[in-house]
């Protein structure tokens, strides 16, 4: 990865309901992703972007760390997260 890397930058975010995170994720386009969540059956008040634009790998590390912190604090993952680390296995 050089200085002029074409890697898409991503940001981490959380969906919040009644002051509590109900989803933690990362995206290259928060506006689009918020629209997608709004059209789904997720019940939340707002999306909060929790990082600046970083590399995809850094965003994934932060997402996993944020999910781990949430799990440590509550004993569970956020309501709408399906994995403990943000990664799906296909």
C-alpha positions, -999 to 999 in steps of 0.1 A, spaced: 0 0 0 17 32 -12 11 68 -6 -14 70 -34 -34 39 -23 -67 34 -40 -80 15 -10 -115 26 -1 -116 43 33 -141 33 59 -157 47 91 -170 29 121 -204 37 134 -231 26 158 -269 27 157 -284 40 189 -318 34 205 -327 50 239 -290 59 244 -278 23 239 -259 9 209 -281 -16 191 -257 -22 162 -220 -16 157 -205 -16 122 -182 0 96 -189 14 61 -174 34 33 -206 55 30 -224 63 62 -253 81 44 -260 51 22 -257 27 51 -280 47 73 -306 46 45 -302 8 42 -307 4 80 -337 27 79 -354 5 53 -347 -26 73 -366 -37 104 -340 -22 128 -355 0 154 -331 28 163 -331 66 169 -299 77 150 -266 66 136 -234 79 152 -202 78 132 -175 69 157 -143 73 137 -128 93 109 -120 78 76 -94 50 80 -82 21 59 -106 -9 56 -83 -30 78 -81 -4 105 -119 1 104 -124 -37 108 -100 -37 138 -119 -8 154 -152 -25 147 -140 -57 163 -126 -38 193 -159 -18 197 -179 -50 196 -155 -66 222 -159 -36 245 -196 -37 242 -196 -75 250 -173 -69 280 -195 -42 294 -229 -60 288 -222 -97 284 -239 -97 250 -234 -83 215 -256 -54 203 -292 -64 195 -288 -64 157 -252 -77 154 -251 -113 142 -214 -119 149 -191 -111 178 -164 -96 156 -182 -80 126 -170 -106 102 -193 -130 83 -181 -163 70 -196 -171 36 
